[in-house]
Amino acid sequence: MKKALFIMSIVVVLSACSNDNDWDATGTFEATEVVVSAKGSGEIKSFNIEEGQVVEAGVQLGYLDMTQLEIQKAQFDANQQNLNATKLQLDANKSNMNSSKRQIDATQAATANHMLDLEKQVAAIKQQISNLKKEKARFSAMLKDNAASQKQVDDINYQILVLEKQLAATQDQISSSNKSFDNQGKGYQAQKEGVDAQIKGIDAQKQGIDAQKRSIDAQRALVDNQMSNSVIASPVNGTILTKYAQRGEFATIGKPLFKVADMSTVYLRAYFTSDQLTDIKIGQQVKVIADFGGGKTREYAGKISWISSESEFTPKSIQTKDSRANLVYAVKIAVRNDGYLKLGLAGNVKLK
């Protein structure tokens, strides 16, 4: 009996020795999870993913119904084409107006060239009259000396009278012609002003069309954004953890569709007591032992990526080397995943 009790006491001691923690902290593996929600509203037309599926960032995994958006986009395209055609016609009209304006300018210039210089046209007649008046004075003096006849003086007076009438008629004719040319010039100027007014009207119409096009572009950009939001894709490379929706369901903005996580790097969230903080720092290399249960473990190289700035009470599922410690600090340790590590798996940390 005494021998049996002795043997049992040895077993208890050995068991106590074997239960001594051979690690500095313990925790569970987790990953950065992203819940992807619908960015648009509509029936889910396609959604071909399965839980556990590995996906790439930005690759289409499904889409919402875009029928109405496609109709709106087609209407915008048709409106843009009509506005472009109208603008081309206005450009052609403006070109014709400018051509007409150049023709009016040329005709107006030609008309101005036809206007007669009154002084140049009557200068010869005035010179003749001046010469005859000098001749008249000379003959009048000779008549007093009986060196000339009265008939000669009368003939000169007659010639002067004829030239004066010719001068008046020529002046009237030139003035009338110039007035007619001037009226034509005013008419051409009025036509040019009318053409300028039409050109301004065309420019105003083009500005209106440009404004409509900008409005359509803005509306189309909005539709393009809505169509882009109707495409279902993962924002990160990772593994589908949970699928929340199915094809045929109606999605609204913000409705969760699936959860994805980058499993290439996982994090062991372990807890250290305050007296251990002096032995750890961010960037420090540590040893991580994943516990698969049944005595199966795997060892990994880990790197401390985050240390909580505030303490918290020890979680019930977590053990520490100091069983008396109530307050601990959470620490994240990054571990490259070789495919064996799963979320929620237990792990231990050994400080190097």
Secondary structure by P-SEA (a helix, b strand, c coil): caaaaaaaaaaaaaaaaaacccccbbbbbbcccccccccccccccccccccccccccccccccccaaaaaaaaaaaaaaaaaaaaaaaaaaaaaaaaaaaaaaaaaaaaaaaaacccccccaaaaaaaaaaaaaaaaaaaaaaaaccccaaaaaaaaaaaaaaaaaaaaaaaaaaaaaaaaaaaaaaaaaaaaaaaaaaaaaaaaaaaaaaaaaaaaaaaaaaaaaaaaabbbbcccccccccccccccccccccccbbbbcccbbbbbccccccccccccccbbbbbbbbcccccbbbbbbbbccccccccccccccccccccccbbbbbbbbbbbcccccccccbbbbcc
